[in-house]
């Protein structure tokens, strides 16, 4: 598997055997939307002080947003492939799973670093 395919082929609509650009476009849109949702979850965690729900304006910058996208590229492919194996048709649960994965992954890692 080449590197580009690893990040772009997340196995959306694995049972759909239709050919042509329509199915490819749908797969690409779900892939892009899922990556954006995960990055939004990571970014949202960075701008919210937890456990007090208060926004942290210090982290509203392009560097934090770019880092959120890089982390999304690193951790997202295996998680989404696992979900797509069990849920064949993409839906709202894919979007919410992406956002939640980003938010809670960052939360857990933050608590783990503070614990160690």
Backbone as a ProteinNet text record, in pm:
[ID]
protein_1_A
[PRIMARY]
XXXXXXXXXXXXXXXXXXXXXXXXXXXXXXXXXXXXXXXXXXXXXXXXXXXXXXXXXXXXXXXXXXXXXXXXXXXXXXXXXXXXXXXXXXXXXXXXXXXXXXXXXXXXXXXXXXXX
[TERTIARY]
85.3	0	90.1	67.6	150.5	102.2	182.5	156.6	31.1	8.9	-109.8	-236.6	-235.9	-353.1	-380.9	-276.3	-293.5	-375.6	-352	-423.6	-556.8	-573.6	-695.3	-797.8	-758.3	-852	-890.2	-997.3	-1041.4	-1153.4	-1176.8	-1273.3	-1417.7	-1454.8	-1595.7	-1666.7	-1787	-1867.4	-1791.6	-1747.5	-1669	-1750	-1880.9	-1964	-2018.5	-2000.8	-2053	-1962.4	-2018.2	-1939.5	-1960.9	-2031.3	-2052	-1921.2	-1910.3	-1789.9	-1819.3	-1715	-1731	-1694.4	-1704.6	-1659	-1752.6	-1878.1	-1971.8	-1934	-1902.5	-1867.3	-1734	-1641	-1511.7	-1529.4	-1616.7	-1643.6	-1706.3	-1801	-1862.9	-1761	-1673.7	-1569.4	-1474.7	-1436.1	-1345.6	-1411.2	-1538	-1607.3	-1617.5	-1646.4	-1652.2	-1514.4	-1411.3	-1275.1	-1235.5	-1257	-1223.5	-1305.9	-1435.1	-1520.8	-1479.4	-1437.5	-1394.6	-1264.9	-1170.7	-1046.2	-1073.7	-1161.1	-1195.7	-1261.9	-1348.2	-1415.4	-1316.7	-1222.1	-1120.7	-1033.9	-989.4	-908	-987.5	-1116.9	-1201.2	-1211.3	-1217.9	-1220.7	-1092.1	-978.7	-849.7	-838.2	-879.1	-872.4	-967	-1086.4	-1183.1	-1128.3	-1059.6	-1001.4	-892.6	-819.2	-713.1	-765.8	-885.7	-936.3	-1031.6	-1056.8	-1144.9	-1063.4	-1066.9	-1003	-1094.7	-1037.5	-1119.7	-1073.9	-1148.6	-1289.7	-1380.6	-1326.4	-1408.7	-1428	-1550.7	-1577.3	-1566.5	-1447.2	-1416.1	-1318.7	-1344.2	-1256	-1123.8	-1019.1	-884.2	-841.5	-846	-817.6	-670.4	-583.1	-440.7	-415.4	-491	-469.8	-546.2	-610.9	-677.4	-573.2	-495.5	-398.1	-377.2	-310.3	-291.9	-200.8	-106.3	-14.9	-86.9	-178.8	-256	-346.7	-405.3	-490.9	-409.3	-291.6	-205.7	-160.7	-125.9	-86.6	-202.8	-323.8	-441.7	-457.5	-433.5	-442.8	-331.5	-211.3	-102	-129	-179.8	-213	-326.6	-421.6	-531.6	-479.1	-382.1	-322.7	-253.6	-191.8	-113.7	-199.3	-308.9	-381.6	-512.9	-556.7	-694.2	-718.8	-630.1	-655	-689.9	-611.4	-647.1	-782.1	-810.8	-936.9	-1057.6	-1049.5	-1162.4	-1177.4	-1068.4	-1079.1	-1148.3	-1117.2	-1181.4	-1332	-1370.9	-1513.2	-1583.2	-1518.3	-1579.6	-1593.3	-1511.4	-1527.8	-1657.2	-1697.6	-1816.1	-1942.2	-1926.8	-2039	-2016.1	-2086.1	-2060.1	-2103.9	-2215	-2266.9	-2231.3	-2159.5	-2122.1	-2243.1	-2234.9	-2343.6	-2294.2	-2387.7	-2354.3	-2261.1	-2270.4	-2181.8	-2035.3	-2007.5	-1870.4	-1819.3	-1902.9	-1864.5	-1845.1	-1940.2	-1929	-1813.4	-1787.9	-1674	-1542.9	-1534.6	-1413.6	-1389.6	-1492.8	-1480.3	-1446.8	-1517.3	-1494.3	-1354.7	-1308.7	-1174.6	-1071.2	-1085.4	-991.7	-997.3	-1116.7	-1132.5	-1080.4	-1124.5	-1088.5	-946.5	-893.6	-754.2	-663.2	-693.1	-614.1	-633.1	-753.8	-781.7	-706.7	-709.9	-642.9	-491.4	-437.4	-292.9	-248.1	-328.6	-296.6	-294.3	-392.6	-397.8	-285.1	-250.6	-142.2	-7.9	16.1	141.2	148.8	39.1	38.7	57.9	8.9	21.7	165.3	232.1	370.5	462.2
-117.2	0	123.7	213.4	333.3	434.9	534.7	629.2	712.7	756.7	836.2	754.9	633.5	547	518.4	508.7	484.6	594.6	719.3	831.4	861.4	824.7	863.8	751.9	628.8	517.5	464.6	520	481.2	377.8	322	213.9	254.6	372.9	411.5	338.3	295.5	218.1	95.5	7.6	-107.7	-208.7	-213.7	-310.8	-257.8	-130.4	-70.7	-109.3	-179.8	-228.2	-145.2	-34.2	48.2	113.3	139.8	199.7	343.2	416.7	551.8	657.2	782.8	892.1	921.2	880.8	914.6	848.6	721.3	652.3	703.4	734.9	789.8	927	1008.2	1140.2	1127.1	1035.8	1015.3	968.4	877.3	830.1	943.7	1025.4	1136.4	1239.7	1268.7	1365.1	1315.3	1187.3	1131.9	1132.6	1105.6	1106.3	1246.7	1344.9	1482.9	1530.9	1501.6	1541.8	1478	1354.7	1286	1344.1	1372.6	1435.5	1573.9	1650.4	1782.9	1771.6	1673.9	1654.4	1616.2	1529.6	1491.6	1611.4	1688.3	1806.1	1909.2	1921.1	2012.5	1966.5	1835.6	1783.8	1812.3	1793.6	1825.1	1974.6	2055.9	2200.8	2247.1	2188.6	2225.9	2194.3	2083.3	2048.2	2147.6	2198	2293.5	2428.6	2465.9	2598.6	2595.7	2477.5	2466.8	2421.7	2502.3	2461.2	2359.5	2249.5	2143.2	2117.6	2092.1	2059.3	2181.3	2302.2	2421.7	2451.1	2458.6	2482.3	2631.4	2669.1	2808.6	2811	2896.7	2899.4	2966.8	2915.8	2965.3	3034.8	3167.2	3241.5	3239	3193.4	3186	3087	2979.2	2875	2897.1	3011.3	3042.5	3096	3007.2	3052.4	2943.6	2982.1	2891.8	2775.1	2796.4	2689.2	2573.8	2605.5	2500.6	2428.9	2503.6	2442	2350.5	2395.3	2312.4	2186.6	2200.4	2083.5	1986	2037.1	1950.5	1867.5	1929.1	1854.9	1751.1	1783.2	1685.8	1566.1	1590.5	1479.8	1397.2	1463.4	1391.3	1296.7	1342.3	1254.3	1134.5	1155.8	1049.4	940.1	975.8	877	829.4	891.9	870.2	747.7	716	609	475.1	424.9	295.1	297.1	405.4	413.6	413.8	487.8	494.4	364.7	299.5	169.8	68.5	72.2	-17.5	9.5	136	170.2	131.1	151.2	119.1	-31.1	-110.2	-255	-299.8	-228.7	-268.2	-191.6	-72.8	7.2	34.3	-38	-34.1	95.9	154.4	275.5	395.8	495.2	611.7	694.6	754.1	836.9	931.2	981.8	1076.3	1017	887.4	826.1	835	837.3	853.5	994.7	1093	1231.1	1249.4	1199.4	1213.4	1132.2	1015.6	934.9	1006.7	1071.3	1146	1260.5	1340	1453.9	1407.3	1304.5	1253.4	1194.7	1124.2	1068	1178.6	1284.3	1395.9	1463.1	1491	1561	1477.1	1353.2	1271.9	1215.9	1198	1158.2	1266.3	1389.7	1500.2	1514.5	1496.4	1506.4	1399	1276.7	1166.1	1184.9	1224.3	1245.5	1359.6	1463.6	1575.5	1528.7	1451.2	1400.1	1301.2	1220.7	1124.6	1193.4	1298.7	1373.7	1440.1	1494.2	1556.8	1453.5	1333.6	1226.5	1178.4	1167.3	1119.5	1229.6
0	0	0	-95.2	-98.4	5.1	30.9	138.8	114.5	-6.2	-36.4	-14.4	-57.1	-40.4	107.2	187.3	330.2	396.5	357.3	418.4	352.2	226.9	156	140.3	149.3	133.7	272.4	328.1	462.3	458.5	341.6	322.7	350.3	305.9	308.2	195.3	218.4	124	72.4	160.5	114.3	34	55.1	-15.5	-147.5	-175.2	-297.4	-413.6	-510	-623.4	-749.6	-738.1	-856.8	-899	-1025.7	-1080.7	-1120.9	-1144.2	-1193.9	-1091.5	-1134.9	-1048.7	-930.5	-939.5	-832.9	-700.3	-701.5	-577.8	-524.5	-614.1	-570.9	-506.1	-562.8	-505.3	-367.7	-353.3	-222	-119.7	-158.2	-67	-28.1	-123.9	-95.2	-4	-27.1	58.6	202.5	221.1	356.1	421.5	345.3	398.8	443.2	358.5	392.6	511.2	509.7	621.4	752.7	747.7	869.4	923.8	834.9	878.6	938.9	875.8	929.4	1065.3	1082.2	1210	1320.1	1288.6	1387	1424.6	1325.1	1352.8	1433.5	1405.8	1483.9	1628.7	1651.5	1787.5	1861.8	1795.6	1856.9	1885.9	1790.6	1807.6	1917.9	1922.1	2026.2	2164.9	2176.8	2306.9	2346	2248.9	2277.8	2324.6	2279.8	2315.6	2434.4	2490.3	2606.6	2726.1	2832.1	2956.4	3022.5	3062.1	3120	3261.5	3358.2	3365.5	3366.6	3390.7	3380.3	3232	3189.1	3047.1	3020.8	2977.5	2950.4	2833.9	2737.7	2621.8	2655.3	2595.4	2614.7	2486.5	2485.8	2363	2323.8	2412	2380.8	2267.1	2263.5	2162.4	2032.8	2016.9	1890.4	1792.8	1731.4	1632.2	1527.3	1419.7	1306	1340.6	1431.3	1469.4	1536.5	1625.5	1693.3	1593.5	1501.7	1400.4	1308.1	1267.7	1181.4	1255.6	1383	1462.7	1476.4	1487.7	1496.2	1369.5	1254.3	1128.7	1115.9	1161.6	1155.5	1245.8	1364.2	1454	1394.9	1331.5	1267.2	1160.1	1082.3	980.3	1043.2	1157.5	1220.3	1282.6	1347.2	1427.1	1366.4	1260.8	1220	1132.9	1043	946	1010	1106.3	1166.2	1238.9	1307.3	1381.3	1287.2	1178.9	1086.4	1008.2	974.7	907.7	997.6	1125.5	1220.6	1226.3	1234.2	1238.5	1108.8	995.9	866.8	845.4	912.1	903.5	970.1	1074.1	1150	1108.7	1057	1008.1	861.3	778	634.2	567.7	616.1	552.9	639.7	584.4	663.9	702.2	817.3	866.3	975.3	1053.1	1157.5	1262.1	1284.4	1384.2	1342.3	1213.2	1166.6	1198.9	1178.4	1208.1	1358.4	1436.6	1581.9	1638	1582.1	1627.2	1597.2	1484	1448.5	1545.4	1568.6	1659.2	1801	1847.3	1982.9	1998.1	1896.4	1901.3	1917.3	1841.3	1852.1	1987.4	2035.4	2162.9	2279.1	2288.1	2404	2395.7	2277.2	2264.3	2322.4	2288.6	2340.9	2490.9	2538.9	2682.6	2760.3	2713.3	2782.1	2779.6	2666.5	2658.9	2749.6	2758.6	2847.6	2993.2	3032.8	3170.6	3196.9	3097.7	3112.5	3131.6	3053.3	3066.6	3203.4	3250.9	3384.7	3494.2	3473.4	3572.8	3582.8	3469.6	3467.8	3509
[MASK]
++++++++++++++++++++++++++++++++++++++++++++++++++++++++++++++++++++++++++++++++++++++++++++++++++++++++++++++++++++

